[in-house]
Amino acid sequence: MASGHGEPPCIAPQGDAPLSKNKLKKMKRDQEWEAGRELRKKLRKEKVKEKKLRKRAARDEGASQPSLNPEDSNYHDRQTVSEVARPHRPQNVQVPITVVIDCGFDELMQENERKSLGSQVTRCYSDNHKAPYQAHLAISSFGGHLKERFDNLLSGHHRSWKGVCFLDGDFVAAAAQAKEWMQAPEGGTLAGALSRMSTLNPDNSSEEAGTGETVYLTSDSPNTLSTLKPYSIYIIGGLVDKNRYKGICYKKAMEAGVKTAKLPIGDYMQMNSRFVLATNHVSEIIVRWLDCGDWGKAFDLVVPKRKGGVLKDKRSRVEGLAQSDEDGRVGHDKHEGQADASNTAGNDVLDSNIDEKVSSSP
């Protein structure tokens, strides 16, 4: 029965077995979401319009205010609108590395898990798109419920994404295509951490230019990744399963004859949980490493604090402070307070917001 508040009625499909309360609630939420689609679209357009008006007002105001510093070389010159309002964004540099997200687990996930994976894929694109050193990005086995969600509920925004390929084929086919991309003239240049590596090892860079490697990243692998190599493909399992299918990515890679490795988290961090990260976290760690070339720094910036991850050198400093207090320079009560404060500081690492949704930007 429809309520008197304008809510759409929840119409249950005809069938032998009655639907559970949870199913009925979910159907009602989905119907309400669909009913409000046009309103949400209208509100989005209004927000975009308001944002453009604010930017235009800021440009006009900035252009009308000359420099107040007589020593400034532009003191007597009128600044143009573009100079005031549009600071130059550093241009992204394409590097010869490819990240493949293997989405061939569609039937193993529940609806809320597919929704989470969709958000993670979006975040992978956003992180790579904004990064100073961009990897090639490919989404393999893109089909089924995930593709349907991107096409319909997400209004097909992914079709305007730049620097990413959505492929029907599996991760093996995607890796073969990625080798061709990276060998092309626009395949990328050795820059950032890859440039520093090639400077330190000039002999290796020329050899890797024709080969590279294909690696499926999984925490179940006995091998540990030490560095990212130019002209290589790194595959990440696009699976949200709450650990129901342990080892499935490793098994899948072994059956395909693809080399496996795990990120060197254990070498750099002390964790309070398993070394299992979300798809977008692994992708962001790769992007961070391409910039800084430091695994420890990349982990510290990306690994969520709920994982209890602390860089091992930080933990050593925390334990050293606690030990010095215990040696007797301060009283017992004061020692406990300082130790607690030190441990709190040691465990306060940056968290990454996996639920952030981004609108596609050119």
Salt bridges, closest charged atoms under 4 A:
GLU7 OE1 - LYS28 NZ 3.12
ASP30 OD2 - LYS26 NZ 3.11
GLU34 OE2 - ARG37 NH2 2.90
ASP102 OD2 - LYS252 NZ 2.93
ASP106 OD1 - ARG114 NE 3.80
GLU111 OE1 - ARG114 NH1 3.36
GLU113 OE2 - ARG244 NH1 2.62
ASP127 OD1 - ARG123 NE 2.99
ASP151 OD2 - LYS147 NZ 2.75
ASP151 OD1 - HIS158 NE2 3.61
ASP151 OD1 - ARG159 NH2 3.01
GLU213 OE1 - LYS259 NZ 2.98
GLU284 OE2 - ARG288 NH2 3.22
ASP300 OD2 - LYS314 NZ 3.04
ASP313 OD2 - ARG317 NH1 3.89
GLU336 OE2 - HIS332 NE2 3.09
GLU356 OE1 - ARG123 NH1 3.49
